[in-house]
Amino acid sequence: MNTIQAVYEDGVFRPIGDVALPDRARVEFEPRLLEPQQTDAMRKVFEILSESFDSGQGDLAARHNEHQP
């Protein structure tokens, strides 16, 4: 039998794709966490977020509430 990938939600393992098993078949498995796959767009976002910048302000938190109603 091939490897089956699943997502764990609300106490239930939900297969991501089709599973070739009869309904109500009992199975035994050992869950193994997989690293989430990043899309190119997400990689670019994280690359931008990881860059430092100079805002000219010494303490950005000091002005945090300035624009709050």
Distance bins in CASP14 RR format, pairs under 12 A and 6 or more apart:
PFRMAT RR
TARGET T0000
AUTHOR 0000-0000-0000
RMODE 2
METHOD distances of the structure
MODEL  1
1 19 0 0 0 0 1 0 0 0 0 0 0
1 20 1 0 0 1 0 0 0 0 0 0 0
1 21 0 0 0 0 1 0 0 0 0 0 0
1 25 0 0 0 0 0 1 0 0 0 0 0
1 27 0 0 0 0 1 0 0 0 0 0 0
1 28 0 0 0 0 0 1 0 0 0 0 0
1 29 0 0 0 0 0 1 0 0 0 0 0
2 15 0 0 0 0 0 1 0 0 0 0 0
2 17 0 0 0 0 0 1 0 0 0 0 0
2 18 0 0 0 0 0 1 0 0 0 0 0
2 19 0 0 0 0 1 0 0 0 0 0 0
2 20 0 0 0 0 1 0 0 0 0 0 0
2 21 0 0 0 0 0 1 0 0 0 0 0
3 15 0 0 0 0 0 1 0 0 0 0 0
3 16 0 0 0 0 0 1 0 0 0 0 0
3 17 0 0 0 0 0 1 0 0 0 0 0
3 19 0 0 0 0 0 1 0 0 0 0 0
3 29 0 0 0 0 1 0 0 0 0 0 0
3 30 0 0 0 0 0 1 0 0 0 0 0
3 31 0 0 0 0 0 1 0 0 0 0 0
3 32 0 0 0 0 1 0 0 0 0 0 0
3 34 0 0 0 0 0 1 0 0 0 0 0
4 13 0 0 0 0 1 0 0 0 0 0 0
4 14 0 0 0 0 0 1 0 0 0 0 0
4 15 1 0 1 0 0 0 0 0 0 0 0
4 16 0 0 0 0 1 0 0 0 0 0 0
4 17 1 0 0 1 0 0 0 0 0 0 0
4 18 0 0 0 0 1 0 0 0 0 0 0
4 19 1 0 1 0 0 0 0 0 0 0 0
4 20 0 0 0 0 1 0 0 0 0 0 0
4 21 0 0 0 0 1 0 0 0 0 0 0
4 25 0 0 0 0 0 1 0 0 0 0 0
4 27 0 0 0 0 1 0 0 0 0 0 0
4 29 1 0 0 1 0 0 0 0 0 0 0
4 31 0 0 0 0 0 1 0 0 0 0 0
4 32 0 0 0 0 0 1 0 0 0 0 0
5 13 0 0 0 0 1 0 0 0 0 0 0
5 14 0 0 0 0 0 1 0 0 0 0 0
5 15 1 0 0 1 0 0 0 0 0 0 0
5 16 1 0 1 0 0 0 0 0 0 0 0
5 17 1 0 0 1 0 0 0 0 0 0 0
5 18 0 0 0 0 0 1 0 0 0 0 0
5 19 0 0 0 0 0 1 0 0 0 0 0
5 29 0 0 0 0 0 1 0 0 0 0 0
5 31 0 0 0 0 0 1 0 0 0 0 0
5 32 0 0 0 0 1 0 0 0 0 0 0
5 33 0 0 0 0 0 1 0 0 0 0 0
5 34 1 0 0 1 0 0 0 0 0 0 0
5 37 0 0 0 0 0 1 0 0 0 0 0
6 12 0 0 0 0 1 0 0 0 0 0 0
6 13 1 0 1 0 0 0 0 0 0 0 0
6 14 1 0 1 0 0 0 0 0 0 0 0
6 15 1 0 1 0 0 0 0 0 0 0 0
6 16 1 0 0 1 0 0 0 0 0 0 0
6 17 0 0 0 0 1 0 0 0 0 0 0
6 19 0 0 0 0 1 0 0 0 0 0 0
6 27 0 0 0 0 0 1 0 0 0 0 0
6 29 0 0 0 0 1 0 0 0 0 0 0
6 31 0 0 0 0 1 0 0 0 0 0 0
6 32 0 0 0 0 0 1 0 0 0 0 0
6 33 0 0 0 0 0 1 0 0 0 0 0
6 34 0 0 0 0 0 1 0 0 0 0 0
7 13 1 0 0 1 0 0 0 0 0 0 0
7 14 1 0 1 0 0 0 0 0 0 0 0
7 15 0 0 0 0 1 0 0 0 0 0 0
7 16 1 0 0 1 0 0 0 0 0 0 0
7 17 0 0 0 0 0 1 0 0 0 0 0
7 31 0 0 0 0 0 1 0 0 0 0 0
7 33 0 0 0 0 0 1 0 0 0 0 0
7 34 0 0 0 0 0 1 0 0 0 0 0
7 36 0 0 0 0 0 1 0 0 0 0 0
8 14 1 0 0 1 0 0 0 0 0 0 0
8 15 0 0 0 0 0 1 0 0 0 0 0
8 16 0 0 0 0 0 1 0 0 0 0 0
8 29 0 0 0 0 0 1 0 0 0 0 0
8 31 1 0 0 1 0 0 0 0 0 0 0
8 32 0 0 0 0 0 1 0 0 0 0 0
8 33 0 0 0 0 1 0 0 0 0 0 0
8 34 0 0 0 0 0 1 0 0 0 0 0
9 15 0 0 0 0 0 1 0 0 0 0 0
9 16 0 0 0 0 0 1 0 0 0 0 0
11 31 0 0 0 0 0 1 0 0 0 0 0
13 19 0 0 0 0 0 1 0 0 0 0 0
13 27 0 0 0 0 1 0 0 0 0 0 0
13 29 0 0 0 0 1 0 0 0 0 0 0
13 30 0 0 0 0 0 1 0 0 0 0 0
13 31 1 0 0 1 0 0 0 0 0 0 0
15 21 0 0 0 0 1 0 0 0 0 0 0
15 27 0 0 0 0 0 1 0 0 0 0 0
15 29 0 0 0 0 0 1 0 0 0 0 0
16 34 0 0 0 0 0 1 0 0 0 0 0
16 37 0 0 0 0 0 1 0 0 0 0 0
19 25 0 0 0 0 1 0 0 0 0 0 0
19 27 0 0 0 0 1 0 0 0 0 0 0
19 29 0 0 0 0 0 1 0 0 0 0 0
20 27 0 0 0 0 0 1 0 0 0 0 0
21 27 1 0 0 1 0 0 0 0 0 0 0
21 29 0 0 0 0 0 1 0 0 0 0 0
36 42 0 0 0 0 1 0 0 0 0 0 0
36 43 0 0 0 0 0 1 0 0 0 0 0
37 43 0 0 0 0 0 1 0 0 0 0 0
38 44 0 0 0 0 1 0 0 0 0 0 0
38 45 0 0 0 0 1 0 0 0 0 0 0
38 46 1 0 0 1 0 0 0 0 0 0 0
38 47 0 0 0 0 0 1 0 0 0 0 0
39 45 0 0 0 0 1 0 0 0 0 0 0
39 46 0 0 0 0 0 1 0 0 0 0 0
40 46 0 0 0 0 0 1 0 0 0 0 0
40 47 0 0 0 0 0 1 0 0 0 0 0
41 47 0 0 0 0 0 1 0 0 0 0 0
41 48 0 0 0 0 0 1 0 0 0 0 0
42 48 0 0 0 0 0 1 0 0 0 0 0
42 49 0 0 0 0 0 1 0 0 0 0 0
43 49 0 0 0 0 0 1 0 0 0 0 0
43 50 0 0 0 0 0 1 0 0 0 0 0
44 50 0 0 0 0 0 1 0 0 0 0 0
44 51 0 0 0 0 0 1 0 0 0 0 0
45 51 0 0 0 0 0 1 0 0 0 0 0
53 60 0 0 0 0 0 1 0 0 0 0 0
54 60 0 0 0 0 0 1 0 0 0 0 0
55 61 0 0 0 0 0 1 0 0 0 0 0
55 62 0 0 0 0 0 1 0 0 0 0 0
55 63 0 0 0 0 0 1 0 0 0 0 0
56 63 0 0 0 0 0 1 0 0 0 0 0
57 63 1 0 0 1 0 0 0 0 0 0 0
57 64 0 0 0 0 0 1 0 0 0 0 0
57 66 0 0 0 0 0 1 0 0 0 0 0
60 66 0 0 0 0 0 1 0 0 0 0 0
END
